Amino acid sequence: MNFTAKYIFRYILVIVLSGIWISCDVKKSDIDPSEEFSRIYDHPDMNMAFYPIDFEQTPDGGFLILAVYTDTALSTFPLIYLLKTGRAGEKIWETWVDRAYSSAVPSLLPSGINYFFVCMDAVNQETRVLQVNTTSGEVSEFNAMDLQYPLFSIKDTRGDILILNFDRERRISILSQYSEALVEKWSLEFGIIDDVRYQIENHLAKTGKQFPFFIGEVGTPQISHYFVNCFYNYTMTLLFADATEGNHTGTLYTYQDDAAISSTVNIDGDRFALSRYYLGDNYVNPSVMLDPGSIQSVTDFMDSSLPELAPDAQVRCLHATLNEKDVVVYASQTRTNQLALYFYSAVDSTLQSVKFYNEKYPVSLAAFDLTREGGLAMLVRTYVIGRFPRINLVKLSPEDLEY
C-alpha cells in the first residue's frame, strides 16, 4: 500500500543514478534500422480510429499486428485489421477482415507458420476463431463456438488454448480449455452478482473503460494452474483454476470499486509479480507469494506506488533474461505521454533501472514482449497530431536496455 523506507530510498536512488539513460531516443544513426525503430502506421481517413490488440514477431524477424478499428459508418462493435511488417517495421501487407467478424481480442495464437485469433460474429456476438496465413494475409474461419462475448485467449506452453468468455444472459464469466484442434477439454464458470453487461459491451466496443482481462499459467514445463483476471461476484478478481480438471481453487480479491489487478506473471513456484490500480493510482509488487489453492486479498501485501503513471494505466509485465540479467519488467505509459519501462531483479526484487521513452503524441500501451534479438518490442496506440488514433510499433535493441 505504501513504500517502506527501504523501497523509497532504492526508488529515488535508481531514478537519480539512471539520469544518463532515463530519456532515450530509439532512432540512433549507428543502429541497424531492423534492430531498433519506432513506426507509426498512419491512414488517410481521418474518421477511422485504430486500436492495437496484440502482436507477434514472426520467424522472418518481422511482426504480425492484430488491431480493430472504428469509423463513422460502423455499427456497435469495431471491425478487424491485420498488418504484417518486415524486420525494420516496414509494411509488407495489410488485411481488412470481412465485416462479418468484429471485436478481436488478445492474443495471437501460433499455429505452425500461421496464427489464430479469437473474435465475435458481428451479428450474434458468438465466438469465432479465425486463421491468418502470414505469407498471403488471407484470413479464414477455423472454428465457430456458441459462447458469446470472448474477452481473452492464450495458447499455453503445452499447446492447449484457453478462452475467456462472458455469458450476458446467465451473467457469468467462463474459462474454457481446448486442445490445439479446438476440442473442448473443460469449462469453468464464475458467477457475477453485479450486472456488468453494459461495461463489457463498452469494453468490446472500445467506447468505455478498458478492463485488464488476461489469462496466464503457473508452472513450467509442468502447468499446475491457470490464473484468469475477470469479473467475479462484485468486481474484477484474479482467480486460479486447476490446469487438469478445471476446478476453481483460489482467489485474490481486490477492492469493490474502481480497482483491479492490471497484470500478473508467475516467476517460480508460488512467487508472482503483479501490478494493480485503485481509484486511478497504480502500484507494483515484483515479488509476492500467492497460493493458487487459497483465498487472499491484495490488502495483505505491501506494494509500491508509481504516481508518474497515467490513471488506471495499462500495465504489462514479464519475467525474462535481458542482457544476461534475470529480471521482471513492467511496461506502461506516464501522465506526460512517455512509455515507461521498470526493471526489477527477479532474484531479490530490487529496482534496477527505469527508462522513459519520449513520445511526441499521447500513448497507451497495448502489448509488449521479448524480441528474437534479445530486446523488447512494444505495441502502442498513439494519436497523430494529438487527434487521430493510430498503431505504433516500438522495437528496442538489447544495447538500449543496458543499465
PyMOL commands that set and color helices and strands:
alter all, ss='L'
color gray80, all
select helices_A, chain A and resi 5-20+197-205+298-300+398-401
alter helices_A, ss='H'
color red, helices_A
select strands_A, chain A and resi 23-24+37-41+49-57+63-70+79-85+91-96+101-111+114-121+126-132+139-148+150-155+161-167+172-178+184-191+214-218+225-232+235-242+248-253+259-268+271-278+281-289+295-297+304-305+316-322+325-333+338-345+351-358+363-370+376-384+388-396
alter strands_A, ss='S'
color yellow, strands_A
deselect
rebuild
show_as cartoon
